[in-house]
Amino acid sequence: MSNERINKLRLELRRGALVMSVLAASREPQYGYSLRKHLGEAGIDIDEGTLYPLIRRLAQQGLLDSEWKNIGTRERRYYLLNENGHEVLEQLTKDWQQLNNSISVLLENT
């Protein structure tokens, strides 16, 4: 299998994990750059072209609250996981753990 095909499959695998990662990282107020840095420090690299649309989509879905704050001379939009987001993250975490356990069983048998 070509590297290009493997990379496409890796991207598909990461897509759902990125949603959970952004939700989890947003349990504390974050603006775009701080969120990207926080994720990077956890070993999850995400480019701006993926992160910012994802943040906006999660906010539109009612999972993140946002507000503009003036910090020094800069105005930044901060995002924070809201009650709905906490509930969704909790359920996704349970689903993720169950799926991970099931896949681990399958991988052990190969």
VENDA-V456674 format. One line per field, one symbol per residue. psi: psi as a letter, one per 30 degrees, with the letter a starting at -180 (. if undefined). A space follows every 50 residues. Layout:
psi->???
This chain:
psi->kleeeeeeeeeeefeeeeeeeeeefgfkkkleeeeeeeeefggjkklefe eeeeeeeeeffgfkllkkkjjbgkkkjkkkkaeeeeeeeeeeeeeeeeee eeeeeeefg.
